[in-house]
Amino acid sequence: MKRLIIALGLVLCAATFANAQGGGGRQMGTPAERAERSIARMESLKLTADQKAKLTEVFLAQGKSIDSLRAANSGGGFEGMREKIAPIQAATSKRVMAILNDEQKKSYQAMEAERRARMNN
């Protein structure tokens, strides 16, 4: 019985250490997965199939650009990355706005303002 308890303790410790080696932070996913999540967050805008296809291309391009920056900045800090990613996000937002109609633009801007408020808190 004593050996069983010790063995279970060792397995639990090994599992804990293995889980801690996950790299920290949340996993971002591939550019395609992130594009899908971005489109899913925009479902309230009642996008057409054509708009979804165009937006998927926009978000895929953004994801690939950001991934290439991350790969080039593997040892850099978060602040440096934020400065490099900001222009990409601004360009993406501009492209998204060009695809949406006037009513969708208002809703999208409200969603973005709410997202920024959540991130600042």
C-alpha positions in Angstrom: 0.0 0.0 0.0 2.8 2.3 0.9 4.5 1.7 -2.5 1.3 2.4 -4.3 0.9 5.8 -2.6 4.5 6.7 -3.4 4.0 5.6 -7.0 0.9 7.7 -7.3 2.7 10.7 -5.8 5.5 10.3 -8.3 3.1 10.1 -11.2 1.2 13.2 -9.9 4.5 15.1 -9.6 5.6 14.0 -13.1 2.3 15.1 -14.6 2.6 18.5 -12.8 6.1 19.1 -14.1 5.2 18.0 -17.6 2.2 20.4 -17.6 4.4 23.2 -16.4 6.6 22.8 -19.4 3.9 23.9 -21.8 5.7 27.2 -22.7 3.5 29.5 -20.6 0.7 31.6 -21.8 -2.1 30.5 -24.0 -1.5 28.9 -27.3 -2.4 31.1 -30.2 -3.2 28.5 -32.9 -2.5 28.6 -36.6 -3.4 31.7 -38.7 -6.3 29.7 -40.1 -7.6 28.9 -36.6 -7.3 32.5 -35.5 -9.1 33.7 -38.7 -11.9 31.3 -37.9 -12.2 32.7 -34.3 -12.2 36.2 -35.6 -15.0 35.5 -38.0 -16.9 33.7 -35.3 -16.6 36.7 -33.0 -18.2 38.8 -35.8 -21.3 36.6 -36.2 -23.5 39.3 -34.6 -22.8 41.4 -37.7 -24.8 39.0 -39.9 -22.0 38.7 -42.5 -22.8 37.4 -46.0 -20.9 34.4 -47.4 -19.0 36.8 -49.6 -18.0 39.0 -46.7 -16.9 35.9 -44.7 -14.7 34.8 -47.5 -13.1 38.2 -47.9 -12.7 38.6 -44.1 -11.1 35.2 -43.8 -8.5 36.2 -46.4 -7.8 39.4 -44.5 -7.4 37.7 -41.1 -5.3 34.9 -42.7 -2.9 37.5 -44.1 -2.8 39.3 -40.7 -2.1 36.0 -38.9 0.8 35.1 -41.3 2.3 38.5 -41.0 2.2 38.3 -37.2 3.6 34.8 -37.1 6.5 35.9 -39.3 7.2 38.8 -36.9 7.1 36.4 -33.9 9.5 34.0 -35.6 11.9 36.8 -36.3 11.6 38.2 -32.7 11.8 34.9 -30.8 13.9 36.4 -28.0 12.5 40.0 -28.0 10.2 41.4 -25.4 6.4 42.0 -25.5 6.7 45.7 -25.8 8.8 45.5 -29.0 6.3 43.1 -30.5 3.4 45.3 -29.7 4.9 48.2 -31.6 5.5 46.0 -34.6 2.1 44.4 -34.6 0.1 47.6 -34.1 0.5 48.8 -37.8 -0.5 45.3 -39.0 -3.6 45.4 -36.8 -4.5 49.0 -38.0 -4.1 47.9 -41.7 -6.3 44.8 -41.0 -9.0 47.0 -39.3 -9.0 49.3 -42.3 -9.4 46.4 -44.7 -12.2 45.0 -42.5 -14.0 48.3 -42.5 -13.8 48.4 -46.4 -15.6 45.1 -46.5 -18.5 45.9 -44.1 -21.6 47.9 -44.8 -22.4 51.1 -42.8 -24.6 49.3 -40.2 -21.9 46.6 -39.7 -19.2 49.2 -39.4 -20.9 50.8 -36.4 -21.3 47.4 -34.7 -17.8 46.4 -35.5 -16.4 49.7 -34.0 -18.4 49.1 -30.9 -17.1 45.6 -30.6 -13.5 46.8 -31.0 -14.0 49.6 -28.4 -15.3 47.0 -26.0 -12.4 44.6 -26.7 -9.9 47.4 -26.1 -11.6 48.4 -22.8 -11.4 44.7 -21.7 -7.7 44.5 -22.6 -6.9 47.7 -20.7 -8.5 46.5 -17.5 
